[in-house]
Amino acid sequence: MNPIVGGCLCGAVRYTSKSPPLMTAICSCKHCQRQSGTAFSVLVAVTKGSLEFVGDEPSTYHDRGSSGSPVLRRFCAKCGSPIFSEVAVTPAIDWLKAGTLDDASWLEPTVGIWDESAQPWVPKSDRIDYFPQSPPAAG
């Protein structure tokens, strides 16, 4: 697989990750709904520290996730695009926002987390394993 490449809406924050995706997930927690402005976030897990930035460094919003644990929500200070999150309960992983990928043709989420908060009008896929909160291995 080619390196994962992407960036924000205005192009001020660009990134590359040479880490292959560890997993792809849909997060329906209320915090991701509010941050994304829609029903869920589509996330690509990459190895912590594998992201290399060109241009501006992302700004940080210090949050507490639905679990109560710290979440650093990283975004472009110029256009507001969410780029990735650092989640305390998954310290070895950075969670890229899939909407920032230059090429998402390979993307297929396999896990749905915080499904207990999912919007009732969002259809479920039989190709995704859903968890009411985080999967047991993540917290």
N, C-alpha and C positions, 0 to 999 in steps of 0.2 A: 504494500500500500504506500502511496505517496505521503509525504508529510501532511499533517493537518494544517491548513492555512486559513486565516480569516481576519476579520476586523469589524470595526464599528461602522455605523451609517455614514459618517462624514469622512472616514478614512484616517483620522488622526491617530487611532490606536490600531495597530496591525500586529498579528501574532503568527507564530509557527510552533508546532509541536511535533517533535520527531517520535514521540511516544505513540504507539498504536492505540486506538481506542480500547479501553478496558471494558467498557459497557456503554450502552445507550439507554437512556431512561426517560420516562415522562414523570414529572413531579407535579402533583395536583395540590400541594400544600397551599394554604391561603397566602403565604408570603410570596411564593412563586407566582400565584395568580395576580397579586397586586403589582409585583415588580414587572411582570411581562405584560400586564394590561389585558390578559386573556385567560382562558380556562386552565392552562398549565404551561410549564416550561419543558422543552425538549432539551435534554442534556447529554453531553458526551463526556464520559469520565476519561481523564488522561493522568498519567503518573505525575504526582506533585513535583514541581520544579522543572518539568519538561517544556513549559511555555517560554518562548523567547519573544520579546516585544521589540518592535521597530516603531519609531515615532513616539507619541506620548505614552507615558505609563498610565495605566488605569487608576482612577480614583476609587476610594473605598467607602462604602456605607456599612457601618457596624450594626448588625442585626442579631436577633435571637430567632432561630428557626422554630417551627411548630413543635419540635422536640424540647425546646427550651435551651438548647446548646448554641454557642456562638456561630454565626455565619458572617463571613466577610463577603459582601456583594460588590464585585469589582465592575466598574462601568467607565465609559468615556465621559470626561468632564465637559466636553464641548457639545456633544449631541445627545448624551444621556443613554446611549445604547448599553444594555447590560452585556458584559463580555464573559465573565466566569464567576464562580463562587468558590470560596474556600470554606468547607464545612468541618467543624471541630470533630464531629463523630466519624468522619472519614479523613483522617489526617494525611494519608498517603496519596490522596486524589485531589485534583482540581476538576471542577465541573464546568465545562464550556457550554455556553448557550448556543445551541445548534443553529439558530437564526443568524449567527455571525460567520458561519462557515462559507468560504468561497465556493466550495463544491460539496453539496450534501447528497449527491446522487447515491452514495453508498449507505447512507444513514437508514437504519431500521431499528427503532426502539424495541427492546425485548423485555423491559421491566417497567412497571408503573408503581410509583411510590406515593404515599400519602393519599391513597385512593379513597379513604374515608371522607376527604374534603373535596372529592371530584364533583364537578358540576353535573347535575342529573341528566342534562341533555347531551352530554358527550358520549358517543357510542363506544363500546368496549371492543377491543380486537381479541380474537381467540389466539393470536400469535404473541400476546404479551402476558407475562405473569404479573398479577396485581397484588400489592400488599397494602393493608389498611394504613400502615405508617411506613417506617423504614424497614427494609429486609432485615432479618435477624443478624446477618453478618455485618451490617453497617451500623449497628448501635445496640 
